[in-house]
């Protein structure tokens, strides 16, 4: 009888742990879906109305090409992706850029590492672009991304997602927020 009770307890605990992981996975997938919907419905019209100077646009396109190339290294195309959470994360970074995550492997969240030389190259590209963004455009996009951040935090409440938890410098966070928004939906 004791063996049966112990076995029953073991199955209960294993099932509970599996269920918690499954629920967290579902929450993450739902977050990505809701975030993409939020971006497309609320922020895409604002993004499309921005007047971006040609020199900034040229640099944005170069950075977008680098971002897409790096994204392919981080998330190689696999037609039969079985891990739904990994697929959701790939969709997240594909739909809306996150230069800090992809270019610097923030929090070492990806298996593909970034060398110090690559990080320096990417940071230099971002700083050079940042210097070219006119102040009125930067201010406008900064306001938009502040609101986007608030909306995103509202979506993340179910699983306590820490947005930019490792950014100690608010200026860097703001720079990356603005660049991410400008890169998004870039043709």
WOPE-V842689 format. One record per pair of residues at least 24 apart in sequence whose C-alpha atoms are under 10 Angstrom apart, sorted by the first residue. I is the first residue (numbers start at 1). J is the second residue. Records with the same first field share a line. If there is no record, write none. Layout:
I->J, J
This chain:
22->85
23->159
24->85, 158, 159
25->83, 84, 85, 86, 88, 159
26->84, 85
27->85, 155, 156, 158, 159
28->84, 85, 86, 88, 89, 156, 158, 159, 161
29->84, 85, 86, 87, 88, 89, 91, 92
30->85, 88, 155, 156
31->88, 92, 152, 155, 156, 157, 158, 159, 161
32->85, 88, 89, 90, 91, 92, 93, 95, 155, 156
33->88, 91, 92
34->152, 155, 156
35->92, 95, 96, 148, 151, 152, 155, 156
36->91, 92, 95, 96
38->148, 151, 152, 155
39->95, 96, 148, 151, 152, 184
40->95, 185
42->148
43->144, 145, 147, 148, 181
44->181, 184, 185
46->141, 144
47->141, 144, 181, 182, 183, 184, 185, 186
48->182, 184, 185, 186
50->137, 140, 141, 182
51->137
52->133, 134, 137, 182
53->132, 133, 134, 137
55->129, 132, 133
56->128, 129, 130, 131, 132, 133, 134, 182
57->129, 132, 133, 182, 183, 186
58->129
59->125, 126, 128, 129, 130, 132, 183
60->125, 126, 129, 179, 180, 182, 183, 184, 186
61->182, 183, 186, 187
62->125
63->99, 122, 125, 126, 129, 179, 183
64->97, 99, 180, 182, 183, 184, 185, 186, 187
66->99, 103, 122, 125
67->93, 94, 97, 98, 99, 102, 103, 122, 183
68->93, 94, 97, 102
70->99, 102, 103, 112, 114
71->97, 99, 102, 103
73->102, 110, 111, 112, 113
74->102, 103, 105, 109, 110, 111, 112, 113, 114
75->110, 111, 112
94->184
95->184, 185
96->180, 181, 182, 183, 184, 185
97->176, 177, 179, 180, 181, 182, 183, 184, 185
98->176, 177, 179, 180, 181, 183, 184
99->123, 126, 176, 177, 179, 180, 183
100->126, 164, 167, 172, 173, 176, 177, 180
101->164, 176
106->164, 165, 166, 167
107->164, 165, 166
126->175, 176, 179
127->172, 175, 176
129->175, 179
130->175, 176, 178, 179
133->178, 179
137->178, 182
138->174, 175, 178, 179, 182
139->178
140->178
141->174, 177, 178, 179, 180, 181, 182
142->174, 175, 177, 178, 179, 181
143->178
144->177, 178, 181
145->174, 176, 177, 178, 179, 180, 181
146->174, 177, 178
148->177, 181
149->177
